[in-house]
Amino acid sequence: MENLEEGFRFSPTDAEAVTFLLRFIAGKFMDDSGFITTHVDTYSEQEPWDIYSHGVPCCNDDDCSQYRFFITKLKKKSESRYSRDVGNKGSWKQQDKSKPVRKNGGPVIGYKKSMCYKNKGYKQEDGHWLMKEYDLSTYILDKFDKDCRDYVLCAIKKRTRTKATMMHVDE
């Protein structure tokens, strides 16, 4: 990472993010320049700000508020449901329907979910954490062992704009 040009930002497209996850599951070289952390559980006892601090900054300026990327294994609640609980009674809540991810207009290779951290026990400013979760399509996962199927790539960042700012920008 020391050889990166000034101003470099690791900001993969949705298709690239799903491809990194596929390469990880397949045991192939990811070619991510070390920006994807694979040894931190994003669905653990740690709060989002603690998880984020374990990730690799995706740009080389000190004030970078970009996503940090993690590959983690989901925890099952039941045969068909996963737990997205984190920290002290918090959880990642899905904000929209899963969006299909395609590579070069081809078949669906994965899905992207947008999530927001929610925890009633914390101050409002602590809950402004966003996450994009990428998973592989069933068609691709059927080619792997069952223990590989529960991995996802998570991109986490702190929301830097308030609702008032967002409304003003959208006008």
OpenMM code with the backbone's topology and positions (N, CA, C; nanometers):
from openmm import Vec3, app, unit

residues = "MET GLU ASN LEU GLU GLU GLY PHE ARG PHE SER PRO THR ASP ALA GLU ALA VAL THR PHE LEU LEU ARG PHE ILE ALA GLY LYS PHE MET ASP ASP SER GLY PHE ILE THR THR HIS VAL ASP THR TYR SER GLU GLN GLU PRO TRP ASP ILE TYR SER HIS GLY VAL PRO CYS CYS ASN ASP ASP ASP CYS SER GLN TYR ARG PHE PHE ILE THR LYS LEU LYS LYS LYS SER GLU SER ARG TYR SER ARG ASP VAL GLY ASN LYS GLY SER TRP LYS GLN GLN ASP LYS SER LYS PRO VAL ARG LYS ASN GLY GLY PRO VAL ILE GLY TYR LYS LYS SER MET CYS TYR LYS ASN LYS GLY TYR LYS GLN GLU ASP GLY HIS TRP LEU MET LYS GLU TYR ASP LEU SER THR TYR ILE LEU ASP LYS PHE ASP LYS ASP CYS ARG ASP TYR VAL LEU CYS ALA ILE LYS LYS ARG THR ARG THR LYS ALA THR MET MET HIS VAL ASP GLU".split()
positions = [
    Vec3(0.0816, -0.1201, 0.0000),
    Vec3(0.0000, 0.0000, 0.0000),
    Vec3(0.0851, 0.1253, 0.0000),
    Vec3(0.2121, 0.1143, 0.0396),
    Vec3(0.2959, 0.2335, 0.0447),
    Vec3(0.3226, 0.2906, -0.0940),
    Vec3(0.3088, 0.2106, -0.2010),
    Vec3(0.3420, 0.2551, -0.3354),
    Vec3(0.2242, 0.3175, -0.4094),
    Vec3(0.1144, 0.3410, -0.3425),
    Vec3(-0.0024, 0.3972, -0.4084),
    Vec3(0.0188, 0.5450, -0.4368),
    Vec3(-0.0379, 0.5884, -0.5489),
    Vec3(-0.0259, 0.7280, -0.5876),
    Vec3(-0.1066, 0.8180, -0.4945),
    Vec3(-0.0620, 0.9419, -0.4821),
    Vec3(-0.1334, 1.0384, -0.3997),
    Vec3(-0.2746, 1.0565, -0.4540),
    Vec3(-0.3718, 1.0593, -0.3637),
    Vec3(-0.5112, 1.0756, -0.4024),
    Vec3(-0.5818, 0.9456, -0.4350),
    Vec3(-0.5125, 0.8306, -0.4257),
    Vec3(-0.5743, 0.7016, -0.4566),
    Vec3(-0.6868, 0.6708, -0.3586),
    Vec3(-0.7974, 0.6177, -0.4093),
    Vec3(-0.9092, 0.5719, -0.3272),
    Vec3(-0.9517, 0.4344, -0.3771),
    Vec3(-0.9646, 0.3403, -0.2846),
    Vec3(-1.0160, 0.2073, -0.3168),
    Vec3(-1.1670, 0.2179, -0.3114),
    Vec3(-1.2303, 0.2173, -0.4257),
    Vec3(-1.3749, 0.2351, -0.4333),
    Vec3(-1.4305, 0.1429, -0.5420),
    Vec3(-1.4399, 0.0121, -0.5121),
    Vec3(-1.4835, -0.0828, -0.6151),
    Vec3(-1.6304, -0.0641, -0.6515),
    Vec3(-1.6616, -0.0962, -0.7772),
    Vec3(-1.8013, -0.0984, -0.8197),
    Vec3(-1.8697, -0.2158, -0.7497),
    Vec3(-2.0018, -0.2224, -0.7600),
    Vec3(-2.0747, -0.3339, -0.6995),
    Vec3(-2.0286, -0.4674, -0.7593),
    Vec3(-2.0099, -0.4728, -0.8911),
    Vec3(-1.9654, -0.5960, -0.9561),
    Vec3(-1.8249, -0.6339, -0.9091),
    Vec3(-1.7370, -0.5372, -0.8924),
    Vec3(-1.6021, -0.5659, -0.8424),
    Vec3(-1.6073, -0.6179, -0.6991),
    Vec3(-1.6952, -0.5598, -0.6158),
    Vec3(-1.7081, -0.6047, -0.4770),
    Vec3(-1.7520, -0.7510, -0.4723),
    Vec3(-1.8505, -0.7874, -0.5525),
    Vec3(-1.8978, -0.9259, -0.5563),
    Vec3(-1.7869, -1.0172, -0.6089),
    Vec3(-1.7096, -0.9696, -0.7058),
    Vec3(-1.5991, -1.0491, -0.7596),
    Vec3(-1.4916, -1.0730, -0.6539),
    Vec3(-1.4618, -0.9732, -0.5703),
    Vec3(-1.3663, -0.9932, -0.4603),
    Vec3(-1.4168, -1.1037, -0.3661),
    Vec3(-1.5463, -1.0999, -0.3344),
    Vec3(-1.6038, -1.2025, -0.2469),
    Vec3(-1.5922, -1.3403, -0.3112),
    Vec3(-1.6237, -1.3504, -0.4394),
    Vec3(-1.6134, -1.4779, -0.5112),
    Vec3(-1.4697, -1.5302, -0.5091),
    Vec3(-1.3741, -1.4436, -0.5332),
    Vec3(-1.2335, -1.4850, -0.5330),
    Vec3(-1.1915, -1.5320, -0.3927),
    Vec3(-1.2406, -1.4660, -0.2893),
    Vec3(-1.2107, -1.5080, -0.1522),
    Vec3(-1.2643, -1.6490, -0.1263),
    Vec3(-1.3911, -1.6705, -0.1593),
    Vec3(-1.4540, -1.8006, -0.1351),
    Vec3(-1.3846, -1.9109, -0.2156),
    Vec3(-1.3415, -1.8775, -0.3368),
    Vec3(-1.2749, -1.9755, -0.4227),
    Vec3(-1.1288, -1.9973, -0.3833),
    Vec3(-1.0789, -1.9192, -0.2868),
    Vec3(-0.9404, -1.9337, -0.2436),
    Vec3(-0.8404, -1.8771, -0.3420),
    Vec3(-0.8833, -1.7824, -0.4234),
    Vec3(-0.7974, -1.7204, -0.5247),
    Vec3(-0.7405, -1.5890, -0.4721),
    Vec3(-0.6362, -1.5397, -0.5372),
    Vec3(-0.5779, -1.4098, -0.5045),
    Vec3(-0.6816, -1.3020, -0.5348),
    Vec3(-0.7101, -1.2154, -0.4380),
    Vec3(-0.8154, -1.1163, -0.4554),
    Vec3(-0.7705, -0.9926, -0.5309),
    Vec3(-0.6417, -0.9581, -0.5296),
    Vec3(-0.5892, -0.8399, -0.5973),
    Vec3(-0.6594, -0.7125, -0.5494),
    Vec3(-0.6750, -0.7011, -0.4177),
    Vec3(-0.7430, -0.5860, -0.3578),
    Vec3(-0.6456, -0.4873, -0.2944),
    Vec3(-0.5163, -0.5057, -0.3160),
    Vec3(-0.4104, -0.4207, -0.2589),
    Vec3(-0.4155, -0.4146, -0.1067),
    Vec3(-0.4754, -0.5138, -0.0430),
    Vec3(-0.4800, -0.5196, 0.1031),
    Vec3(-0.5883, -0.4352, 0.1670),
    Vec3(-0.6838, -0.3867, 0.0897),
    Vec3(-0.7882, -0.3003, 0.1432),
    Vec3(-0.9067, -0.3752, 0.2020),
    Vec3(-0.9176, -0.5059, 0.1787),
    Vec3(-1.0287, -0.5836, 0.2330),
    Vec3(-0.9781, -0.6637, 0.3523),
    Vec3(-1.0381, -0.6400, 0.4680),
    Vec3(-1.0000, -0.7081, 0.5910),
    Vec3(-1.0802, -0.8369, 0.6022),
    Vec3(-1.0113, -0.9471, 0.6301),
    Vec3(-1.0800, -1.0763, 0.6340),
    Vec3(-1.0798, -1.1403, 0.7727),
    Vec3(-1.0237, -1.0760, 0.8723),
    Vec3(-1.0149, -1.1392, 1.0052),
    Vec3(-1.0977, -1.0670, 1.1123),
    Vec3(-1.1914, -0.9812, 1.0726),
    Vec3(-1.2775, -0.9096, 1.1674),
    Vec3(-1.4217, -0.9527, 1.1435),
    Vec3(-1.4898, -0.9917, 1.2511),
    Vec3(-1.6294, -1.0334, 1.2433),
    Vec3(-1.7187, -0.9102, 1.2552),
    Vec3(-1.7846, -0.8736, 1.1449),
    Vec3(-1.8690, -0.7533, 1.1471),
    Vec3(-2.0036, -0.7770, 1.2158),
    Vec3(-2.0338, -0.9017, 1.2494),
    Vec3(-2.1567, -0.9343, 1.3235),
    Vec3(-2.1169, -0.9933, 1.4577),
    Vec3(-2.0528, -0.9111, 1.5399),
    Vec3(-1.9973, -0.9581, 1.6668),
    Vec3(-2.0436, -0.8687, 1.7812),
    Vec3(-1.9752, -0.8793, 1.8925),
    Vec3(-2.0051, -0.7990, 2.0108),
    Vec3(-1.9547, -0.6555, 1.9975),
    Vec3(-1.8779, -0.6264, 1.8931),
    Vec3(-1.8235, -0.4916, 1.8765),
    Vec3(-1.9250, -0.3993, 1.8095),
    Vec3(-1.9195, -0.2728, 1.8468),
    Vec3(-2.0035, -0.1707, 1.7845),
    Vec3(-1.9450, -0.1337, 1.6479),
    Vec3(-2.0253, -0.0744, 1.5593),
    Vec3(-1.9765, -0.0406, 1.4250),
    Vec3(-1.8499, 0.0452, 1.4246),
    Vec3(-1.8389, 0.1407, 1.5176),
    Vec3(-1.7211, 0.2275, 1.5191),
    Vec3(-1.5955, 0.1498, 1.5587),
    Vec3(-1.6121, 0.0446, 1.6404),
    Vec3(-1.4981, -0.0410, 1.6745),
    Vec3(-1.4586, -0.1282, 1.5556),
    Vec3(-1.5576, -0.1838, 1.4880),
    Vec3(-1.5316, -0.2654, 1.3698),
    Vec3(-1.4615, -0.1805, 1.2645),
    Vec3(-1.5133, -0.0604, 1.2395),
    Vec3(-1.4569, 0.0301, 1.1394),
    Vec3(-1.3101, 0.0590, 1.1692),
    Vec3(-1.2762, 0.0747, 1.2952),
    Vec3(-1.1381, 0.1069, 1.3318),
    Vec3(-1.0420, -0.0075, 1.3009),
    Vec3(-1.0927, -0.1304, 1.2850),
    Vec3(-1.0085, -0.2444, 1.2501),
    Vec3(-0.9871, -0.2571, 1.0995),
    Vec3(-1.0627, -0.1804, 1.0209),
    Vec3(-1.0501, -0.1879, 0.8756),
    Vec3(-0.9343, -0.1043, 0.8246),
    Vec3(-0.9044, -0.1212, 0.6987),
    Vec3(-0.7949, -0.0497, 0.6344),
    Vec3(-0.8510, 0.0758, 0.5679),
    Vec3(-0.7938, 0.1953, 0.5969),
    Vec3(-0.8381, 0.3162, 0.5273),
    Vec3(-0.8228, 0.2976, 0.3768),
    Vec3(-0.9233, 0.3383, 0.3015),
    Vec3(-0.9262, 0.3131, 0.1574),
    Vec3(-0.8762, 0.4299, 0.0743),
    Vec3(-0.8097, 0.5228, 0.1371),
    Vec3(-0.7471, 0.6329, 0.0651),
    Vec3(-0.6287, 0.6784, 0.1486),
    Vec3(-0.5472, 0.7650, 0.0924),
    Vec3(-0.4258, 0.8010, 0.1647),
    Vec3(-0.4261, 0.9433, 0.2194),
    Vec3(-0.5445, 1.0004, 0.2431),
    Vec3(-0.5467, 1.1277, 0.3153),
    Vec3(-0.6062, 1.1050, 0.4540),
    Vec3(-0.5689, 1.1898, 0.5477),
    Vec3(-0.6065, 1.1687, 0.6876),
    Vec3(-0.7557, 1.1873, 0.7149),
    Vec3(-0.8255, 1.2623, 0.6308),
    Vec3(-0.9656, 1.2926, 0.6547),
    Vec3(-1.0565, 1.2090, 0.5644),
    Vec3(-1.0206, 1.0855, 0.5398),
    Vec3(-1.0959, 1.0007, 0.4487),
    Vec3(-1.2156, 0.9387, 0.5202),
    Vec3(-1.3352, 0.9661, 0.4720),
    Vec3(-1.4556, 0.9079, 0.5319),
    Vec3(-1.5172, 0.8056, 0.4372),
    Vec3(-1.4328, 0.7290, 0.3718),
    Vec3(-1.4780, 0.6275, 0.2784),
    Vec3(-1.5188, 0.4998, 0.3510),
    Vec3(-1.5797, 0.4111, 0.2728),
    Vec3(-1.6119, 0.2793, 0.3243),
    Vec3(-1.4841, 0.2028, 0.3566),
    Vec3(-1.4932, 0.1148, 0.4551),
    Vec3(-1.3887, 0.0165, 0.4831),
    Vec3(-1.4524, -0.1202, 0.4623),
    Vec3(-1.3772, -0.2124, 0.4044),
    Vec3(-1.4314, -0.3380, 0.3549),
    Vec3(-1.3885, -0.4570, 0.4403),
    Vec3(-1.4857, -0.5479, 0.4633),
    Vec3(-1.4646, -0.6654, 0.5475),
    Vec3(-1.5338, -0.7858, 0.4838),
    Vec3(-1.4673, -0.9002, 0.4856),
    Vec3(-1.5345, -1.0245, 0.4485),
    Vec3(-1.5576, -1.0997, 0.5782),
    Vec3(-1.6812, -1.1379, 0.6005),
    Vec3(-1.7190, -1.2034, 0.7260),
    Vec3(-1.8227, -1.3112, 0.6990),
    Vec3(-1.8414, -1.3958, 0.7958),
    Vec3(-1.9399, -1.5031, 0.7840),
    Vec3(-2.0643, -1.4649, 0.8630),
    Vec3(-2.1801, -1.4805, 0.7995),
    Vec3(-2.3065, -1.4531, 0.8674),
    Vec3(-2.3334, -1.5586, 0.9733),
    Vec3(-2.4080, -1.5190, 1.0753),
    Vec3(-2.4478, -1.6113, 1.1814),
    Vec3(-2.5944, -1.6488, 1.1612),
    Vec3(-2.6227, -1.7771, 1.1619),
    Vec3(-2.7594, -1.8236, 1.1369),
    Vec3(-2.8453, -1.8163, 1.2620),
    Vec3(-2.9693, -1.7665, 1.2443),
    Vec3(-3.0718, -1.7723, 1.3490),
    Vec3(-3.1505, -1.9012, 1.3328),
    Vec3(-3.1765, -1.9357, 1.2070),
    Vec3(-3.2490, -2.0577, 1.1728),
    Vec3(-3.1955, -2.1042, 1.0377),
    Vec3(-3.2578, -2.2046, 0.9816),
    Vec3(-3.2104, -2.2586, 0.8530),
    Vec3(-3.2123, -2.1532, 0.7419),
    Vec3(-3.3081, -2.0612, 0.7473),
    Vec3(-3.3212, -1.9645, 0.6390),
    Vec3(-3.2999, -1.8185, 0.6812),
    Vec3(-3.2744, -1.7933, 0.8079),
    Vec3(-3.2598, -1.6553, 0.8564),
    Vec3(-3.1234, -1.6345, 0.9206),
    Vec3(-3.0724, -1.5105, 0.9047),
    Vec3(-2.9427, -1.4746, 0.9606),
    Vec3(-2.9586, -1.3666, 1.0660),
    Vec3(-2.8671, -1.3647, 1.1609),
    Vec3(-2.8647, -1.2612, 1.2638),
    Vec3(-2.7692, -1.1514, 1.2209),
    Vec3(-2.8152, -1.0301, 1.2243),
    Vec3(-2.7308, -0.9153, 1.1935),
    Vec3(-2.7145, -0.8271, 1.3177),
    Vec3(-2.7199, -0.8924, 1.4345),
    Vec3(-2.7014, -0.8232, 1.5616),
    Vec3(-2.5540, -0.7921, 1.5823),
    Vec3(-2.5279, -0.6761, 1.6405),
    Vec3(-2.3903, -0.6360, 1.6719),
    Vec3(-2.3890, -0.5589, 1.8025),
    Vec3(-2.2737, -0.5567, 1.8664),
    Vec3(-2.2539, -0.4720, 1.9832),
    Vec3(-2.3509, -0.4983, 2.0956),
    Vec3(-2.3832, -0.3905, 2.1674),
    Vec3(-2.4690, -0.3947, 2.2843),
    Vec3(-2.6137, -0.3691, 2.2428),
    Vec3(-2.6839, -0.4723, 2.2003),
    Vec3(-2.8251, -0.4664, 2.1632),
    Vec3(-2.8520, -0.3857, 2.0368),
    Vec3(-2.7551, -0.3724, 1.9506),
    Vec3(-2.7752, -0.3045, 1.8228),
    Vec3(-2.7866, -0.4060, 1.7107),
    Vec3(-2.8259, -0.3587, 1.5930),
    Vec3(-2.8315, -0.4464, 1.4766),
    Vec3(-2.8287, -0.3633, 1.3496),
    Vec3(-2.7939, -0.4292, 1.2405),
    Vec3(-2.7978, -0.3679, 1.1080),
    Vec3(-2.9363, -0.3920, 1.0506),
    Vec3(-3.0076, -0.2850, 1.0175),
    Vec3(-3.1427, -0.2934, 0.9617),
    Vec3(-3.1364, -0.2650, 0.8122),
    Vec3(-3.1986, -0.3531, 0.7356),
    Vec3(-3.1993, -0.3372, 0.5912),
    Vec3(-3.2841, -0.2171, 0.5529),
    Vec3(-3.2327, -0.1325, 0.4637),
    Vec3(-3.2999, -0.0086, 0.4239),
    Vec3(-3.3801, -0.0234, 0.2954),
    Vec3(-3.3477, -0.1223, 0.2133),
    Vec3(-3.4156, -0.1391, 0.0850),
    Vec3(-3.4148, -0.2866, 0.0456),
    Vec3(-3.4778, -0.3173, -0.0667),
    Vec3(-3.4754, -0.4544, -0.1161),
    Vec3(-3.3361, -0.4846, -0.1704),
    Vec3(-3.2993, -0.6109, -0.1698),
    Vec3(-3.1723, -0.6506, -0.2297),
    Vec3(-3.1719, -0.6101, -0.3765),
    Vec3(-3.0606, -0.5539, -0.4206),
    Vec3(-3.0488, -0.5125, -0.5606),
    Vec3(-2.9551, -0.6095, -0.6321),
    Vec3(-2.9966, -0.6595, -0.7480),
    Vec3(-2.9106, -0.7526, -0.8207),
    Vec3(-2.7847, -0.6831, -0.8719),
    Vec3(-2.6746, -0.7565, -0.8706),
    Vec3(-2.5480, -0.7055, -0.9221),
    Vec3(-2.5117, -0.7904, -1.0433),
    Vec3(-2.4864, -0.7236, -1.1541),
    Vec3(-2.4490, -0.7900, -1.2792),
    Vec3(-2.3116, -0.7420, -1.3222),
    Vec3(-2.2408, -0.8276, -1.3918),
    Vec3(-2.1102, -0.7896, -1.4452),
    Vec3(-2.1245, -0.7713, -1.5961),
    Vec3(-2.0989, -0.6512, -1.6423),
    Vec3(-2.1072, -0.6182, -1.7851),
    Vec3(-2.2418, -0.6542, -1.8472),
    Vec3(-2.3504, -0.6314, -1.7741),
    Vec3(-2.4849, -0.6563, -1.8264),
    Vec3(-2.5212, -0.8033, -1.8371),
    Vec3(-2.4393, -0.8916, -1.7845),
    Vec3(-2.4640, -1.0353, -1.7920),
    Vec3(-2.5602, -1.0819, -1.6846),
    Vec3(-2.5516, -1.2110, -1.6509),
    Vec3(-2.6419, -1.2658, -1.5489),
    Vec3(-2.6105, -1.2088, -1.4103),
    Vec3(-2.7043, -1.2262, -1.3200),
    Vec3(-2.6873, -1.1785, -1.1828),
    Vec3(-2.5774, -1.2609, -1.1161),
    Vec3(-2.4750, -1.1907, -1.0624),
    Vec3(-2.3657, -1.2603, -0.9936),
    Vec3(-2.3765, -1.2472, -0.8418),
    Vec3(-2.4587, -1.1538, -0.7960),
    Vec3(-2.4743, -1.1342, -0.6524),
    Vec3(-2.5803, -1.0301, -0.6235),
    Vec3(-2.5864, -0.9907, -0.4964),
    Vec3(-2.6862, -0.8935, -0.4517),
    Vec3(-2.6233, -0.7960, -0.3545),
    Vec3(-2.6788, -0.6751, -0.3524),
    Vec3(-2.6333, -0.5713, -0.2599),
    Vec3(-2.7513, -0.5278, -0.1748),
    Vec3(-2.7282, -0.5223, -0.0424),
    Vec3(-2.8275, -0.4713, 0.0514),
    Vec3(-2.7696, -0.3463, 0.1167),
    Vec3(-2.8508, -0.2435, 0.1326),
    Vec3(-2.8101, -0.1236, 0.2058),
    Vec3(-2.8679, -0.1322, 0.3457),
    Vec3(-2.7834, -0.1058, 0.4462),
    Vec3(-2.8251, -0.1189, 0.5857),
    Vec3(-2.7822, 0.0017, 0.6671),
    Vec3(-2.8485, 0.0193, 0.7798),
    Vec3(-2.8183, 0.1267, 0.8736),
    Vec3(-2.8156, 0.0665, 1.0134),
    Vec3(-2.7212, 0.1106, 1.0951),
    Vec3(-2.7104, 0.0606, 1.2319),
    Vec3(-2.8174, 0.1261, 1.3185),
    Vec3(-2.8865, 0.0445, 1.3963),
    Vec3(-2.9902, 0.0931, 1.4882),
    Vec3(-2.9642, 0.0372, 1.6274),
    Vec3(-2.9739, 0.1255, 1.7279),
    Vec3(-2.9595, 0.0842, 1.8667),
    Vec3(-3.0302, 0.1885, 1.9523),
    Vec3(-3.1398, 0.1497, 2.0154),
    Vec3(-3.2177, 0.2440, 2.0962),
    Vec3(-3.1437, 0.2919, 2.2201),
    Vec3(-3.0428, 0.2184, 2.2631),
    Vec3(-2.9718, 0.2531, 2.3850),
    Vec3(-2.8616, 0.3569, 2.3678),
    Vec3(-2.8344, 0.4005, 2.2447),
    Vec3(-2.7247, 0.4939, 2.2217),
    Vec3(-2.7748, 0.6289, 2.1738),
    Vec3(-2.6892, 0.7283, 2.1920),
    Vec3(-2.7213, 0.8624, 2.1438),
    Vec3(-2.7361, 0.8590, 1.9921),
    Vec3(-2.8154, 0.9509, 1.9395),
    Vec3(-2.8442, 0.9556, 1.7969),
    Vec3(-2.7170, 0.9626, 1.7126),
    Vec3(-2.6181, 1.0422, 1.7547),
    Vec3(-2.4975, 1.0572, 1.6725),
    Vec3(-2.4155, 0.9283, 1.6640),
    Vec3(-2.4335, 0.8359, 1.7580),
    Vec3(-2.3618, 0.7088, 1.7507),
    Vec3(-2.4258, 0.6133, 1.6510),
    Vec3(-2.5479, 0.6377, 1.6098),
    Vec3(-2.6185, 0.5455, 1.5225),
    Vec3(-2.6108, 0.5770, 1.3753),
    Vec3(-2.5271, 0.6680, 1.3356),
    Vec3(-2.5207, 0.7093, 1.1964),
    Vec3(-2.4177, 0.6279, 1.1185),
    Vec3(-2.4323, 0.4984, 1.1214),
    Vec3(-2.3408, 0.4092, 1.0510),
    Vec3(-2.4150, 0.3390, 0.9393),
    Vec3(-2.3524, 0.3341, 0.8227),
    Vec3(-2.4117, 0.2728, 0.7048),
    Vec3(-2.3293, 0.1516, 0.6636),
    Vec3(-2.3970, 0.0552, 0.6030),
    Vec3(-2.3267, -0.0618, 0.5532),
    Vec3(-2.3915, -0.1086, 0.4236),
    Vec3(-2.3064, -0.1504, 0.3312),
    Vec3(-2.3511, -0.2218, 0.2123),
    Vec3(-2.3040, -0.3656, 0.2314),
    Vec3(-2.3968, -0.4599, 0.2145),
    Vec3(-2.3619, -0.6012, 0.2290),
    Vec3(-2.3797, -0.6682, 0.0932),
    Vec3(-2.2741, -0.7347, 0.0472),
    Vec3(-2.2759, -0.8040, -0.0815),
    Vec3(-2.2728, -0.9541, -0.0579),
    Vec3(-2.3579, -1.0268, -0.1306),
    Vec3(-2.3515, -1.1722, -0.1263),
    Vec3(-2.3590, -1.2258, -0.2684),
    Vec3(-2.3233, -1.3525, -0.2831),
    Vec3(-2.3205, -1.4148, -0.4151),
    Vec3(-2.4561, -1.4732, -0.4510),
    Vec3(-2.4835, -1.4835, -0.5799),
    Vec3(-2.6095, -1.5424, -0.6251),
    Vec3(-2.6102, -1.6920, -0.5942),
    Vec3(-2.7283, -1.7490, -0.5820),
    Vec3(-2.7439, -1.8917, -0.5535),
    Vec3(-2.6788, -1.9754, -0.6620),
    Vec3(-2.6901, -1.9309, -0.7850),
    Vec3(-2.6306, -2.0034, -0.8981),
    Vec3(-2.4801, -2.0231, -0.8766),
    Vec3(-2.4116, -1.9217, -0.8307),
    Vec3(-2.2676, -1.9317, -0.8061),
    Vec3(-2.2409, -2.0114, -0.6784),
    Vec3(-2.3173, -1.9846, -0.5727),
    Vec3(-2.2945, -2.0530, -0.4454),
    Vec3(-2.3145, -2.2049, -0.4547),
    Vec3(-2.4008, -2.2501, -0.5460),
    Vec3(-2.4248, -2.3934, -0.5619),
    Vec3(-2.2998, -2.4688, -0.6059),
    Vec3(-2.1993, -2.3994, -0.6522),
    Vec3(-2.0736, -2.4613, -0.6962),
    Vec3(-1.9755, -2.4819, -0.5807),
    Vec3(-2.0119, -2.4351, -0.4594),
    Vec3(-1.9221, -2.4413, -0.3446),
    Vec3(-1.9822, -2.5249, -0.2324),
    Vec3(-1.8953, -2.5657, -0.1390),
    Vec3(-1.9410, -2.6372, -0.0199),
    Vec3(-2.0325, -2.5479, 0.0623),
    Vec3(-2.1176, -2.6102, 0.1431),
    Vec3(-2.2122, -2.5354, 0.2256),
    Vec3(-2.1442, -2.4386, 0.3215),
    Vec3(-2.0262, -2.4726, 0.3750),
    Vec3(-1.9606, -2.3843, 0.4717),
    Vec3(-1.9070, -2.2569, 0.4077),
    Vec3(-1.9011, -2.2490, 0.2764),
    Vec3(-1.8561, -2.1273, 0.2080),
    Vec3(-1.9712, -2.0330, 0.1761),
    Vec3(-2.0925, -2.0815, 0.1864),
    Vec3(-2.2079, -2.0066, 0.1363),
    Vec3(-2.2503, -1.8891, 0.2235),
    Vec3(-2.2077, -1.8837, 0.3468),
    Vec3(-2.2555, -1.7798, 0.4378),
    Vec3(-2.1638, -1.6581, 0.4447),
    Vec3(-2.0643, -1.6491, 0.3594),
    Vec3(-1.9741, -1.5329, 0.3603),
    Vec3(-2.0340, -1.4172, 0.2826),
    Vec3(-2.0098, -1.2982, 0.3337),
    Vec3(-2.0528, -1.1749, 0.2678),
    Vec3(-1.9381, -1.0741, 0.2736),
    Vec3(-1.9428, -0.9776, 0.1840),
    Vec3(-1.8504, -0.8652, 0.1887),
    Vec3(-1.9293, -0.7458, 0.2408),
    Vec3(-1.8810, -0.6836, 0.3474),
    Vec3(-1.9478, -0.5688, 0.4082),
    Vec3(-1.8625, -0.4444, 0.3887),
    Vec3(-1.9258, -0.3367, 0.3481),
    Vec3(-1.8591, -0.2070, 0.3344),
    Vec3(-1.9252, -0.1133, 0.4349),
    Vec3(-1.8471, -0.0639, 0.5321),
    Vec3(-1.9009, 0.0153, 0.6431),
    Vec3(-1.8421, 0.1559, 0.6416),
    Vec3(-1.9279, 0.2552, 0.6704),
    Vec3(-1.8784, 0.3921, 0.6878),
    Vec3(-1.9729, 0.4686, 0.7791),
    Vec3(-1.9230, 0.5775, 0.8348),
    Vec3(-2.0046, 0.6660, 0.9176),
    Vec3(-2.0729, 0.7663, 0.8255),
    Vec3(-2.2017, 0.7849, 0.8461),
    Vec3(-2.2758, 0.8851, 0.7686),
    Vec3(-2.2238, 1.0220, 0.8090),
    Vec3(-2.1856, 1.1012, 0.7127),
    Vec3(-2.1274, 1.2315, 0.7435),
    Vec3(-2.2252, 1.3454, 0.7245),
    Vec3(-2.3371, 1.3203, 0.6581),
    Vec3(-2.4351, 1.4262, 0.6371),
    Vec3(-2.5572, 1.4032, 0.7251),
    Vec3(-2.6164, 1.5111, 0.7717),
    Vec3(-2.7400, 1.5003, 0.8495),
    Vec3(-2.8583, 1.5025, 0.7541),
    Vec3(-2.9768, 1.4708, 0.8036),
    Vec3(-3.0968, 1.4741, 0.7192),
    Vec3(-3.1207, 1.6138, 0.6637),
    Vec3(-3.0999, 1.7178, 0.7439),
    Vec3(-3.1190, 1.8548, 0.6969),
    Vec3(-3.0244, 1.8860, 0.5815),
    Vec3(-2.9007, 1.8426, 0.5927),
    Vec3(-2.8028, 1.8643, 0.4863),
    Vec3(-2.8451, 1.7887, 0.3613),
    Vec3(-2.8913, 1.6631, 0.3781),
    Vec3(-2.9309, 1.5833, 0.2635),
    Vec3(-3.0508, 1.6449, 0.1918),
    Vec3(-3.1485, 1.6985, 0.2677),
    Vec3(-3.2638, 1.7613, 0.2069),
    Vec3(-3.2219, 1.8841, 0.1282),
    Vec3(-3.1296, 1.9621, 0.1824),
    Vec3(-3.0832, 2.0829, 0.1160),
    Vec3(-3.0084, 2.0474, -0.0140),
    Vec3(-2.9287, 1.9426, -0.0116),
    Vec3(-2.8528, 1.9005, -0.1286),
    Vec3(-2.9463, 1.8490, -0.2372),
    Vec3(-3.0541, 1.7785, -0.1996),
    Vec3(-3.1456, 1.7211, -0.2960),
    Vec3(-3.2339, 1.8240, -0.3635),
    Vec3(-3.2484, 1.9421, -0.3064),
    Vec3(-3.3405, 2.0430, -0.3611),
    Vec3(-3.2865, 2.1045, -0.4871),
] * unit.nanometer
topology = app.Topology()
chain = topology.addChain("A")
for resn in residues:
    res = topology.addResidue(resn, chain)
    for name in ("N", "CA", "C"):
        topology.addAtom(name, app.Element.getBySymbol(name[0]), res)
